[in-house]
Amino acid sequence: MKTIKVSNVKFSNDSPLAYIAGPCVIEGEKAYLEAAKKLHALFKKMGKPFVLKASFDKANRTSINAYRGPGIDAGLEILAKAKDLLKTPVLTDIHEPWQADVAAEVADILQIPAFLCRQTDLLVAAGRTGKIVNIKKGQFLTPNGILGAIGKVESTGNKNILLTERGASFGYGDLVVDMRSLQIMKATGYPVIFDLTHSLQKPAGALSGTGGDKTFAATLARSAAAVGIAGVFFEAHPNPKCAMSDSANSLNLKEAEQIVKETSLIDNAAKKILKK
């Protein structure tokens, strides 16, 4: 199994869980840095490795009127401040090929959004930076369908790849997580991440926005940890009800701490069994 390292964080399907966490979108410098400090303190207290995440632009919002973020220049400047202040690696997503080199100047991990996981030019541009590329499996793909995306990044000579499951389309207004998908993607040899937040979504059937049901957060997180994977991704916000994106699915700090505790315990037990 391949191991991907960034700073003090190690992603491997055979190693203890690592975490990717942060607000969905940068809501401003002050708000983002305050949230980042609280998350950093939480993970430090628990002794768990984590990568800080956020988007500088949510280009795939449901409504034209939805808040997208501060943009690439201001957003990367804020991420750079958080990275320097907290001495923690950072992840951000990109939506267009030209953004890859610019974002790579700050981000340790470039993320390919699920909707864009078939975009050849985007994957190739991300791969050419040499940075770690986190590919989110599209809601429309089978687990084996991720192989094409892997091949596009590998074509650049870059094998620093993470694979993320975020649920599959089910009907017209829901997502379902098939835990077999995690096992199938592990067979690629690359570290597999479970995206808890976006697996809870209920994609909008109207222009009002995307909803979700956070009551299933613990159930899905525990189930994913039992498979024996590399990491768990979730969005956390000091006050999710006020979050400007993914408010229905973001965890508050208390919920985040509980999820980390439970998944760590289950992961530890699962990997002891898998090693036998």
N, C-alpha and C positions, 0 to 999 in steps of 0.2 A: 504494500500500500504506500502511495506517495505521501510525503510530508511537505507541507508548505509552511514556511516560517516567515513572519514579519515582526521585527522587533522582538519582544518577549512573548509573542503569541504563536502557538504552533497548532496548525490544523492537520489532523490525521485521523482517519477512521479508527485507528488503533490506540489513540492517545485520549486522555481526559478531554471532555468537552471544552471548547473555547466558545466565546460569545461575540456576536456583532450586535450592537445596540446603540440607540440614540433616537432623537426626534425624527419624524418622517421628513420634514422640510425645515430649512433654516428660516426662523421667523423673525430674525433680526440678531445683531451681534450680542446684545446684552442678554436676551432671552436664551439664545443658543448656548452661550458660554456658561450661564448659570445652570442650565440643564445638564451640560456636559460635565461640569464640576461635580454635581450630585451623583451622576452615574459613575464617574470615576471613583468617587469616595465609596460608593456602594460595592463596586467590584474589588476595590483594594481591601475593604473590610472583610469581604468573603474570600479573598485570596484566589480569585478566578481571573484568568486572562480574558481581555476583551479588546475589540476594535470599535472605535467610535464611528458612527455613521450619520449621515444626513444628506439631503439633496439640495443642490443650489438652484435647481429648476425642476419642478414636477411637470414635465411636458405632456404627460398623459392624463391630466385631470379630466373628469367627466364633463364639467361645465366650462364654457369660455370665461365665465365670471369667477371661477375658483382661483384662490391664491396659488401662485406657482413657485414663489421664492424670490430671492434677491438677484438672481442672475449669476452667470459664471464668474465674473470678475469679483464682485462683492462677496459672493458665496465662498469662493476659494480663499479669499483673504481671511474670512472668518474661520474657515476650517484650519487654515495655517496657524492662526492664533491659538485655537484650541489644541492643536497638535503640539505646538511649542510650549504652551502653558502646562499641559497635562502629561507631556512626554508619552503619548499613546498613539498608535497607528490609526489612520483614518481611512474610511471608505466613502466613496460617492459614486453615483451613477452618471452615465453619459448617454446622450440620445442621438448624437450626430458624430460622424467620423472626425471632424475637425476638432471636436472637444477633447479627444483622447490625449493628445500631446499637452494641451493646456492643463487639463485636470491632473495629468501624471506629474506635473511639477510640484503638486502638493499631496495628492492622494497616494496612499500605499497600495490600495486595492481599487481597481476600476470595476464598477458593476454594470452588467448588461441587463436592462429591464426585461422582464418576461415577454412583454409584447414585441420586443425587438430581437429576440434570440435567434432569429433566422436572417438578420440583416448582415450580409456578408461584409460589406465595407466597414461597418461598425466593429464587428468582431476582429477583423484583420487590423484595423487601426489600433484597437485596444491591445492586441497581441504584440504589435510592433513596438509599443512603448517599453516592453520588457517587464512591466509591472504585473502583479497578480491580477488575474481577471476572474471575477465572480460571475458566472453565467447563471441567470435564473431561468429555469425550465419553463417554457411557455405553457399557459393554461390549456393550450390546444395540442400539446405534444404528448406522445407516449414517453415513458422513461428512456427507451432506446432512441427516441428521436433526438436526444441531446447529443448523440454521437456526431451529427453533422456540425453542430456548433463547436464542439471540441476540435474537430478536424480543421475548422477555419482558423481558430487561434493557434493550433499546433503548426499550421502551415507557415507561420512566421518564425518558427523555431522556439516559441514560448510555450513552455509546459507548466507554467505557474498558474494553475487553473483550479478554481473551486466550482462546485456544482450545487445549485440551490433548488430545492423543491418548494413550491408555493401553492400547491393545490391545482386541481384540474377542473375545467368547466363542467358543470352538471346542470342540465336544463338551461333555463334562461336567467335565473337569478340566484345561483348558489355555486359554491365550489365544494369539492370533496377531496380529501387527502387519502390516497391509496398508499398505505405504508409499504407496500411491495415496491413502490417506486424508489424508495430510499435504498432498499437492498439491491435493486437492479442497477441503479446508478453507482453504487459502491463497486460493482463488478468492473467499472472502467478503470479502477485503481486510483481515481482522484478523490480528494476529500469531499464529503457530502455535507451540506448545510440544510437545516430545516428552517424555513421562513414561517415562523408562527404567526406573525401579524397578518400577512397577506393571505394565509390559508384560512383566516377567519372572515374574510371579506364576503360581502354579498354584492356582487357587481350591479351597478344601477341599471334599472330598466327604464329610467327616465333621466332627464338632464339635471336633476337635483343633486346627485352625487352618489358615491359608493358608501354602502353601509357595512354592517358586520355584526357578529354576535360573539362578544368576548367571554361569554359564559363557558365556552368550549375551550378556552385557552389552555387550562391545565390539562385537560383530557388529551388534547393533541400533542402538547409538549411532552407529557409523560410517555405517550405512545411512541413518539419519534426517538426519544432518548433510549428506549428499550431496544431499538434496532442496532444501536452501536454505531454512531455517526461521528463526524468531526466537530460539528458546531450547531448552535441554535442562534437564529437571527430574530430579533424582535424590536419593535419600535416602542420607546418609552418617553413619557412626557410628564412633567411635574403636575400638570392638571389636564388630563386627556380631554375633558369636556370642552376645554378652550383651545385645543390643538387645531391648527389651521389646515391640517390634512390628516386623514385616517384617525380621526378622533374616536370613532366607534371601536377601533381595534387596538389602539395604543394602550400600553400598560402604565399604571402609575408606579411610583418607586416601590411601594409596598408589594404590589403584585409582581413586579419584576424580581424583587428579592426572593419571593416565594417560588417563582418559576425556576430561578437559578438553583435554589436549594434542592428542589424536588428533582429536577433534571440531572443534577450532578450526582445525587444519590443513586438514581436509577441507572445512569450511564456507568457508574462505577461497578454496580452489580452485573450489568449486562456484559461489560467487557471482561470481567472475571470469568463469566460463563463461556464467552466466545473464545477465550484463550485456552480453555480446556481441550 
